[in-house]
Amino acid sequence: MDQIAIQDYMEKNQCWGCGSSNEHGLHLKSYFLGDESVCTWKSREYHMAGPKHFLNGGIIATIIDCHSICTAIADAYKREGRELNTEPFIWYVTASLKIDYLRPTPISESIVLRARVKEIKGRKTVVDCSLFSKDKECVRAEVVAVRVPTVDWYRE
């Protein structure tokens, strides 16, 4: 799991944030490093908020959500001793997203997302995620991801 991005295993993922199959998406790439997942991403000028020097809060929420859900998916495969994207497919959706914006995130700098599984309760996985810019934590979040049954749309 360390060499190929988690998202690259999800062949038909159309998600706007993390789907490699969405040509207009943000194309996040998350990697497991030890017991955490890491993603480095660079925004574009059209991802700005009202003030043109800062990253839009909705974009921030999207990338945290996507990175955290992919972390939960990869963690589930790892706990089951399986390769990513093997059948039956594992998929999670967001049940809750709590975000604390600690400081504005500069749009001119690359950001780093760091996430780790905090707790597993049945079908729910709680993931803590932080967003850093220039080694300063700008955003802290908790995502509750819920495992859903495999559905046929994933095969289409």
MOKA-V317649 format. One record per residue. N is the residue number from 1. RES is the residue in three letters. OMEGA is omega in degrees with one decimal (999 if undefined). D_LAST is the distance of its C-alpha to the last C-alpha in Angstrom with 1 decimal. Layout:
N	RES	OMEGA	D_LAST
N	RES	OMEGA	D_LAST
This chain:
1	MET	-174.2	24.7
2	ASP	-172.6	27.5
3	GLN	-178.0	26.8
4	ILE	179.7	23.1
5	ALA	178.1	21.9
6	ILE	-177.2	19.9
7	GLN	-178.8	17.3
8	ASP	174.8	17.0
9	TYR	-175.9	15.7
10	MET	-168.5	12.7
11	GLU	-174.0	10.7
12	LYS	-178.9	7.9
13	ASN	-179.0	10.5
14	GLN	-176.8	11.2
15	CYS	-179.6	14.3
16	TRP	-178.5	17.4
17	GLY	-170.8	19.6
18	CYS	-176.5	18.0
19	GLY	177.5	14.7
20	SER	179.4	15.3
21	SER	179.4	12.4
22	ASN	-174.9	14.4
23	GLU	-179.5	17.2
24	HIS	-173.7	19.4
25	GLY	-178.8	19.2
26	LEU	174.9	21.9
27	HIS	174.3	20.3
28	LEU	175.9	22.1
29	LYS	-176.4	22.8
30	SER	-178.5	24.0
31	TYR	173.8	25.9
32	PHE	174.3	27.7
33	LEU	-175.7	31.4
34	GLY	-178.3	33.3
35	ASP	175.3	32.4
36	GLU	174.7	31.0
37	SER	-175.6	28.2
38	VAL	177.1	29.2
39	CYS	172.6	27.7
40	THR	-174.9	29.8
41	TRP	179.6	28.7
42	LYS	178.4	30.6
43	SER	176.7	30.4
44	ARG	-177.9	31.2
45	GLU	-179.4	33.9
46	TYR	174.1	31.6
47	HIS	-174.4	30.6
48	MET	173.8	34.1
49	ALA	175.3	35.5
50	GLY	173.0	38.5
51	PRO	-170.2	40.8
52	LYS	-177.6	39.5
53	HIS	-173.9	40.1
54	PHE	179.9	37.8
55	LEU	-179.5	34.1
56	ASN	-179.0	32.6
57	GLY	177.6	32.3
58	GLY	175.4	28.9
59	ILE	178.2	27.6
60	ILE	179.6	29.3
61	ALA	-179.8	27.7
62	THR	-176.0	24.2
63	ILE	175.7	24.8
64	ILE	178.8	26.5
65	ASP	-177.5	23.8
66	CYS	179.9	21.0
67	HIS	-178.4	23.3
68	SER	178.1	24.4
69	ILE	177.4	21.0
70	CYS	175.7	20.0
71	THR	178.9	23.4
72	ALA	179.6	22.9
73	ILE	-178.6	19.6
74	ALA	178.7	21.4
75	ASP	179.2	24.5
76	ALA	176.3	22.8
77	TYR	-179.0	21.6
78	LYS	179.4	25.1
79	ARG	178.9	26.9
80	GLU	178.2	25.0
81	GLY	-176.0	26.0
82	ARG	173.0	22.5
83	GLU	176.3	20.8
84	LEU	175.7	18.2
85	ASN	173.7	14.6
86	THR	-178.0	15.7
87	GLU	-3.1	14.5
88	PRO	-176.3	14.9
89	PHE	176.1	13.3
90	ILE	178.4	15.7
91	TRP	177.5	15.0
92	TYR	172.1	17.8
93	VAL	-178.4	18.6
94	THR	174.1	21.9
95	ALA	-177.6	24.6
96	SER	178.1	27.4
97	LEU	178.9	28.3
98	LYS	-176.4	32.0
99	ILE	171.4	33.2
100	ASP	176.6	36.7
101	TYR	-173.7	37.4
102	LEU	178.8	40.5
103	ARG	178.1	41.2
104	PRO	179.4	39.8
105	THR	-179.5	37.4
106	PRO	-179.8	38.6
107	ILE	-175.9	36.1
108	SER	-175.5	37.9
109	GLU	169.7	37.2
110	SER	176.7	34.2
111	ILE	176.8	33.2
112	VAL	174.1	32.5
113	LEU	176.2	30.4
114	ARG	-178.1	31.5
115	ALA	174.6	29.9
116	ARG	178.1	30.7
117	VAL	-179.0	29.9
118	LYS	-173.2	32.8
119	GLU	175.1	32.2
120	ILE	-179.7	29.9
121	LYS	-178.9	30.4
122	GLY	179.9	28.3
123	ARG	-177.2	24.7
124	LYS	173.6	26.1
125	THR	178.1	26.6
126	VAL	-177.5	29.0
127	VAL	171.8	28.8
128	ASP	-177.8	31.7
129	CYS	175.3	31.0
130	SER	176.9	33.5
131	LEU	-178.8	33.4
132	PHE	171.0	36.2
133	SER	-177.1	37.7
134	LYS	178.7	40.6
135	ASP	176.1	40.8
136	LYS	177.9	41.4
137	GLU	-179.3	39.2
138	CYS	-175.8	38.2
139	VAL	175.7	35.6
140	ARG	-176.0	35.2
141	ALA	171.3	32.4
142	GLU	-180.0	31.3
143	VAL	172.4	27.7
144	VAL	-179.3	26.9
145	ALA	-179.2	23.4
146	VAL	178.3	22.2
147	ARG	-179.8	19.9
148	VAL	178.6	17.3
149	PRO	175.2	15.8
150	THR	179.3	12.5
151	VAL	-174.8	10.0
152	ASP	-178.6	7.0
153	TRP	-180.0	5.2
154	TYR	-178.5	5.6
155	ARG	-174.8	3.8
156	GLU	999	0.0
